[in-house]
Amino acid sequence: MQKYDYMIADTSYLVHLDRKYKENLKSKLKKILKLNVKYRKVIISPVVKFELIDQPLRQNIYFDSVERFQRLLNEKLIEVREVDYDNPRISKISDEAKRYLAKKSGKYEHLVERADVETITLTFSFLLERTSVLVAVKDKALKEVLKNLLKQHKLTAEAKIIEQNI
Amino acid sequence: MMAKIFLRVPTLLEVIFKGGSKLKIILLMLKRGKLTAMDISKMLKIPIATVYKHLRELEDAGLIKSESINGKKVFAIGDFTLKVEWRSNGEDITFTISPKNMTVFLAVDKPETSYFISRRGLEKFLKFAELYEDYVDGKVTVSMIAKIIGVTAMEVAALISEVEEVAEI
């Protein structure tokens, strides 16, 4: 089985795993990484970290999940990486992703922000550095935008999108 | 304040769809698309004669439709919308059930969903049910739904995870 250098995940995927496996989240994640990911790390964008930890903390909800995610961050099983928007190629891909998503969103077009496509932009940050990635996104909209962009930039061999719920 | 009668929605759906097996057939079609009676019989482990009886009744009610493909009769979910105006014990609720958001309503007595309703209120939940149709179609993301309703992305992601579990047969 082909192994990818890193795994990039979005909020939906990680919350799905957490709510399903609760206290066993870490061991489940480790198993997935061991089988599929060379450096055994999940990379998330700052937006995803905000949605998994900072936002629920501010609202006093999901303490158990927040604690688990915080532990995984401390143990560096999950790492936050900034997206380098100063890189013109990344900035261009971010704009393309935003445009695709806005087109798909129709009446919600005005709601699409740069942050909504940050997992996609993060994926391309790795791919452009010749680092392969396994992408775990559950949002159908983001999945389709990512597929289109990977095809357009001829990078389908370096990235794999997880298709099924685990 | 949560409308208590809302917790009875799964029961209401069972009545609308005339019992558990018919509801399972609808859920299976939602997940798999077009199916033959034999497919349904194998997947749900229900005798073929019973499947035909259920399919006939569901088709007569306009909830599913059939067509012939390569000489085989296949069944698929119909394009129905149920507008429910429910009055009980002085509480009024109006909501719309479609094939795409039906599983959202089937989850109302599940832990994440009932916790969401008690914490955020019925109005936000019904808005979520409406937006879930667009989520299934790939028009909105979890973050966008959270923005529209005014809740956290984690709550929306947890709801969706549970709703998808309900859809698993």
HADDOCK unambig.tbl for C-alpha pairs under 7 A between the chains (distance, minus, plus):
assign (segid A and resid 12 and name CA) (segid B and resid 157 and name CA) 5.01 0.50 0.50
assign (segid A and resid 15 and name CA) (segid B and resid 154 and name CA) 6.65 0.50 0.50
assign (segid A and resid 15 and name CA) (segid B and resid 157 and name CA) 6.21 0.50 0.50
assign (segid A and resid 15 and name CA) (segid B and resid 158 and name CA) 6.22 0.50 0.50
assign (segid A and resid 16 and name CA) (segid B and resid 157 and name CA) 6.88 0.50 0.50
assign (segid A and resid 16 and name CA) (segid B and resid 158 and name CA) 6.40 0.50 0.50
assign (segid A and resid 16 and name CA) (segid B and resid 161 and name CA) 5.43 0.50 0.50
assign (segid A and resid 19 and name CA) (segid B and resid 158 and name CA) 6.80 0.50 0.50
assign (segid A and resid 51 and name CA) (segid B and resid 153 and name CA) 5.94 0.50 0.50
assign (segid A and resid 51 and name CA) (segid B and resid 154 and name CA) 6.29 0.50 0.50
assign (segid A and resid 52 and name CA) (segid B and resid 154 and name CA) 6.39 0.50 0.50
assign (segid A and resid 55 and name CA) (segid B and resid 152 and name CA) 6.69 0.50 0.50
assign (segid A and resid 56 and name CA) (segid B and resid 152 and name CA) 6.74 0.50 0.50
assign (segid A and resid 104 and name CA) (segid B and resid 139 and name CA) 5.52 0.50 0.50
assign (segid A and resid 105 and name CA) (segid B and resid 139 and name CA) 4.33 0.50 0.50
assign (segid A and resid 105 and name CA) (segid B and resid 140 and name CA) 5.91 0.50 0.50
assign (segid A and resid 111 and name CA) (segid B and resid 144 and name CA) 6.75 0.50 0.50
assign (segid A and resid 116 and name CA) (segid B and resid 143 and name CA) 6.87 0.50 0.50
assign (segid A and resid 139 and name CA) (segid B and resid 141 and name CA) 5.69 0.50 0.50
assign (segid A and resid 139 and name CA) (segid B and resid 142 and name CA) 6.84 0.50 0.50
assign (segid A and resid 140 and name CA) (segid B and resid 138 and name CA) 4.82 0.50 0.50
assign (segid A and resid 141 and name CA) (segid B and resid 138 and name CA) 4.18 0.50 0.50
assign (segid A and resid 141 and name CA) (segid B and resid 139 and name CA) 5.89 0.50 0.50
assign (segid A and resid 141 and name CA) (segid B and resid 140 and name CA) 6.46 0.50 0.50
assign (segid A and resid 141 and name CA) (segid B and resid 141 and name CA) 6.27 0.50 0.50
